[in-house]
Amino acid sequence: MAKKKRIARTHPAPKVVAKARAVKAAPRSKAGIKPKSRKTKVKKPAAWPTSIVDPGWAWDDKLPYVQGKKVGPFIYTAGQSAIESDGTIVGKGDIKAQTHKTFENIRAILRAAGADLQDIVKITTYITDEREFFKMLEARGEVFGNNLPASTAVVVKALAYPEMMIEIEAVAIKM
C-alpha cells in the first residue's frame, strides 16, 4: 500500500467570517400594528397656455406644419432652413449665407411669439457637410455675439431639399 504524501502549507487557509447585519425593523405602535403612511396631497399646477406661432409665411400654408409652438414661457421652433417666405432656398452652396437666413427665419418666429434671438436658450443644428462646420460657427457667432445659447451640432447625410446645407431648431424662454 502506497503512502500518501503530506503537503505542508506555509500559509494557513483564510477564515471566512460572516458578519451579521443589523436590520432595523419598521416602527410599530404599542399594539404591534404598523402605522399608516401619511399621504400628502400635491396640488396639480394649472396647465400652461399653448398656442401655435405663425410668422405669416405663404409657403407653409398648405402643409400640416407648424413653424413654432408657445407653451407657457417656452417657445419651440420647428427646424428652420434658409427658405424665403415664398418657399425659395437662399444661398445655395454658401453655408454662411444659409446660416444667416436660417437665423432670420428663427427671429421671425420668435418675434411672432413676442420674443427675440437673445431669448434662445438651446439650439440644435443639422449640417450636411462637416467641412463647413467652422464657417457655420463663425456665422452663428456673428448672430449671437457673446450671448451664445447651449447648442448641439449634428452632421447628417441630407436634409429635406438637396440645396439645404443647414437646419436649426431653437428653444427660447420669454417670461
N, C-alpha and C positions, 0 to 999 in steps of 0.2 A: 504494500500500500504506500502510495506516494505521500510525502509530507507536504502540506500546504505552506506556501511561503507567506511569511508575515511581512507586511509593508508598514514601515514606521512612518507615521505622519509627523511632519515637522511643524505644521500649523494645525491647531485644533479647528474642528468644523464650526462654522459660525452658528451661534444660537439664535433662534428666531424667537423674539419676544413680542407678543401681541399686547398692544396697549388698549385698554378699554376706553371707548369714547363716551363721554358723558352726554346723554341726550336729555334735553330739557323738555319736560312734559308740558303740555298745554295747560294754561291756568284753569282751575276748576273752582266752582263755588263750594261752599261748605257742604252742600248736599251731594257733591261729586258730579255735578252736571256742568258741561261746558257752557260758558256764557255765549249768547248770540252775538254775532259780529254787528258792529254799528254800521249802518248804511247811511252814507251821506248823499244827499241829492245834489247833483251837479246841474246848474242851470244851463240850458242849451242856449248858445248865443243866437241872436237874431240873424237870419240869413242876410248875406251881403247883397245889395242890389247888383244885378247883372245886366249889361247892355252890349249890343253889337256896336262896334266902331266902324263907321263907313266914311272914308275920306272923299267919296264922291266920284270915283273913277268910273268911266264908262265900260272899260274892257271886262270888268268882272261882274257886270250886272246880270248876265245870263247864266252865270256859273253858280253851283252850290258851294260858294266860297265866302268866307268871312275874313276880312283883312285884319280885324282886331276885335278883342273882347275885353270889356272892362268888368272886373269883379271886385266890388268894394274899391279899395285904393290901388289895386293891381291892374295893369294894362298889359295884355299879351298880344303881340303882333304875330300874324301868320308869317311864314317865311317870305321875305321880300327880296326882289331882284331888281336889276336895272331896267325896269319897264316904265315907259311913259304912260300917262293917263289914257292914251288911245290904244295901248297894247303893243307899241313898237319897242324893240330892245335897243338900249343905248350902249355905246362904247364897245362894239363888237371887237374882241381881241385886246382890249385895254382894261386890265384889272383895276387900275386906279380910277378910271372914269366910271366903271361899273360899281365900284365900292362907294364912290361919292353919290351916285344916283340912287343906290340902294338905301343909303342913309337919308337921302332926301325923302324917299318914299316912307321910311320909318318915321321921320319927323312929321310928315303929313298925317299919318295915322295917329301919332301921339297928340298932335295939335287938335285933331278932331275929338280927342278924348280929354282935352284940357291939360295936356302935359307937353313936354318937350324932351329933346335928347339928354339934357342934364338929369332927367328923372330915371333914366335907364340904369338898372342895377345888374343886369345879366344879358349877354348876347351869346348866341350860338351861330357860328359862321361855317358855311359849307363852301369849299372851293374845289375846282376841278383840276387844278394844276399846282402841285406842291412847290414848283419853281417860282410861282407868283406870290408865295406866302409873304415874303418880306415887303413886297410892293403893296400888298393889301394892308399889312400892318402900318406902313407909312401913311397910307390914305386914312386909315382908321385914326391914327394919331392926329392927323390934320383936322378931323371931325371933332374928336373929343378933347384934345389938348391934355391937360393934367387930370381931367375928371373921367378917367377910364373905368368902365364897368368890368365886373367879373366876366370872363369870357372863355369859350371853348371853340377851337377851330378843328374842323374835320375835313380831310381830303376825301372826295367822292369821285366815282367814275364819271358821272354825268348828272346834270340837273334836268328840269322839265323841257328845256329847249337847248339845242346844241350850241347856240351862241352865248348862253348864260355861263359865266365863269364863277359867279358868286351868288350865294343866297344867305340871308341873315334873318334870324328871328330874335326878337327882343322882349324883355320883361321890364316894365317900368313901374314905379310906385309914385302916386300923386295923392297926397292927403287932402 
